[in-house]
Amino acid sequence: ALAAGAGGDAAAAVRDTLAAEAGDGLFLLGSAAHPLVAYVALPKGWRSAGAYPVLIGVDGAGSNFEGYGRASIAARGSRPVIGLYPVTLSNTNALDPARYPHYTPDTLARDGDGVLKRLAFDAAGAEAVLALLRAHFGAEERVFLTGFSGGGQFTYHKLLQDPAHVAGAVPCCANFAGAGAQGAPGAGEGGGPPVLVLTGETDPHREFTHGNRDSPGIEPQTDHAMKVLGELGYTNVERRMVKAGHSPLHQMAWEFVESVLDAR
């Protein structure tokens, strides 16, 4: 019902209805410009005249996007930040239609054919939803990023491909297979946005994925990510191993967002 260029009383009524019905919870938002949909959580006390940072969070291979979003906003507390949780394709291997009821089989077959197509779908779709948030909900231009496990694919891709529109990134026990590095513009002046890479001390996928010695785990994938970030000129990067298993580390992700906002 909403379009990025729409205005007037009708668009305001739709926006206000979504905000009121969701309360402090999630509502599902899609764009006429792209089939991707996303769960959105407005902050407590949201007002239409305000300006709000956005955190884009992506779940891992379990593809429980709504559950991930609910856990994230529980950790957000009263922080005045919009939570955006896109229903992505790049976070998992097999695209189980039961986990993607909002997409047609044709969409899953066409846009799920390989990681690059999946990331292209996710990137364009997230931008379409962000355009709605900017037009109607006061979202800022630069966004924060976090992604858990397979959700790290989108996080790193967005960070590497569009650093000018990233306020900060905090991959959490995140996968990285190199997608996004090719054709990346580089960090730019100032060494790029702040990045905090978190991994778990007791992650069962720490060295190998599912114990498969032919499948590098989170630590070697993170080694690869750190190398790419360094080669592309990112200098505001911290890597930290924490006392956790394979976890989205929601509380730590929000603490990072808060620290960056406090430093503005």
Backbone hydrogen bonds, N-H to C=O, Kabsch-Sander energy under -0.5 kcal/mol:
donor,donor_aa,acceptor,acceptor_aa,energy
6,A,3,A,-1.3
11,A,7,G,-0.7
12,A,8,G,-2.0
13,A,9,D,-2.4
14,V,10,A,-2.1
15,R,11,A,-2.5
16,D,12,A,-2.7
17,T,13,A,-2.2
18,L,14,V,-2.4
19,A,15,R,-2.4
20,A,16,D,-2.5
21,E,17,T,-2.7
22,A,18,L,-2.1
23,G,19,A,-1.6
25,G,22,A,-2.7
27,F,40,V,-2.1
29,L,38,A,-3.1
31,S,34,H,-0.7
31,S,36,L,-0.7
32,A,2,L,-0.5
34,H,31,S,-1.0
38,A,29,L,-2.2
39,Y,85,Y,-2.5
40,V,27,F,-2.9
41,A,83,G,-2.5
46,W,43,P,-1.6
50,G,47,R,-1.9
52,Y,138,G,-3.1
55,L,82,I,-2.8
56,I,54,V,-0.5
56,I,144,F,-2.9
57,G,55,L,-0.6
57,G,84,L,-2.5
58,V,146,T,-1.2
63,S,60,G,-2.1
65,F,63,S,-1.3
68,Y,64,N,-2.9
69,G,65,F,-2.3
70,R,66,E,-2.5
71,A,67,G,-2.3
72,S,68,Y,-2.2
73,I,69,G,-2.5
74,A,70,R,-1.6
75,A,71,A,-1.5
76,R,72,S,-1.7
77,G,73,I,-1.3
79,R,76,R,-1.6
81,V,79,R,-2.2
82,I,53,P,-2.8
83,G,41,A,-2.7
84,L,55,L,-2.8
85,Y,39,Y,-3.3
87,V,37,V,-2.7
88,T,86,P,-1.4
92,T,89,L,-0.9
96,D,94,A,-1.3
99,R,96,D,-2.0
100,Y,96,D,-0.5
100,Y,97,P,-1.0
103,Y,100,Y,-1.6
108,L,104,T,-2.2
109,A,105,P,-2.4
110,R,106,D,-2.7
111,D,107,T,-2.8
112,G,108,L,-1.1
113,D,110,R,-0.6
114,G,112,G,-1.8
118,R,114,G,-2.1
119,L,115,V,-2.7
120,A,116,L,-2.1
121,F,117,K,-2.4
122,D,118,R,-2.8
123,A,119,L,-2.9
124,A,120,A,-2.3
125,G,121,F,-2.5
126,A,122,D,-2.7
127,E,123,A,-1.9
128,A,124,A,-1.8
129,V,125,G,-2.0
130,L,126,A,-2.7
131,A,127,E,-2.1
132,L,128,A,-1.2
133,L,129,V,-2.2
134,R,130,L,-2.6
135,A,131,A,-2.2
136,H,132,L,-2.5
137,F,133,L,-1.8
139,A,133,L,-2.0
140,E,52,Y,-2.6
143,V,165,H,-2.5
144,F,54,V,-3.4
145,L,168,G,-2.0
146,T,56,I,-2.5
147,G,170,V,-0.6
148,F,58,V,-2.4
149,S,172,C,-1.5
149,S,173,C,-0.6
151,G,148,F,-3.0
152,G,149,S,-2.2
153,Q,150,G,-1.6
155,T,151,G,-1.6
156,Y,152,G,-3.0
157,H,153,Q,-1.9
158,K,154,F,-3.0
159,L,155,T,-2.2
160,L,156,Y,-2.8
161,Q,157,H,-2.6
162,D,158,K,-2.1
165,H,162,D,-1.7
166,V,163,P,-1.6
167,A,143,V,-3.1
168,G,143,V,-1.0
169,A,194,P,-2.0
170,V,145,L,-2.7
172,C,147,G,-2.6
173,C,171,P,-0.5
173,C,198,L,-3.1
175,N,149,S,-3.0
181,A,178,G,-1.9
184,A,181,A,-1.8
186,G,160,L,-0.5
187,A,232,L,-3.1
191,G,188,G,-1.6
192,G,189,E,-0.5
195,V,236,N,-2.8
196,L,169,A,-2.5
197,V,238,E,-3.2
198,L,171,P,-2.6
198,L,196,L,-0.6
199,T,240,R,-1.9
201,E,242,V,-3.0
202,T,244,A,-2.7
203,D,200,G,-1.1
206,R,203,D,-1.9
209,T,212,N,-0.5
209,T,215,S,-2.8
210,H,208,F,-0.6
211,G,208,F,-0.9
212,N,209,T,-2.2
213,R,211,G,-0.7
215,S,212,N,-2.3
217,G,207,E,-2.8
218,I,205,H,-2.9
219,E,206,R,-2.9
221,Q,217,G,-2.0
222,T,218,I,-2.4
223,D,219,E,-2.5
224,H,220,P,-1.9
225,A,221,Q,-2.2
226,M,222,T,-2.8
227,K,223,D,-2.1
228,V,224,H,-2.4
229,L,225,A,-2.8
230,G,226,M,-2.3
231,E,227,K,-2.4
232,L,228,V,-1.8
233,G,230,G,-1.4
234,Y,229,L,-2.7
235,T,191,G,-1.7
235,T,233,G,-0.6
236,N,191,G,-1.2
237,V,235,T,-1.0
238,E,195,V,-2.5
240,R,197,V,-3.2
242,V,199,T,-2.9
242,V,240,R,-0.5
244,A,242,V,-1.8
247,S,245,G,-1.1
253,A,249,L,-2.3
254,W,250,H,-2.4
255,E,251,Q,-2.1
256,F,252,M,-2.1
257,V,253,A,-2.1
258,E,254,W,-2.6
259,S,255,E,-2.2
260,V,256,F,-2.1
261,L,257,V,-2.4
262,D,258,E,-2.6
263,A,259,S,-1.2
264,R,261,L,-1.2
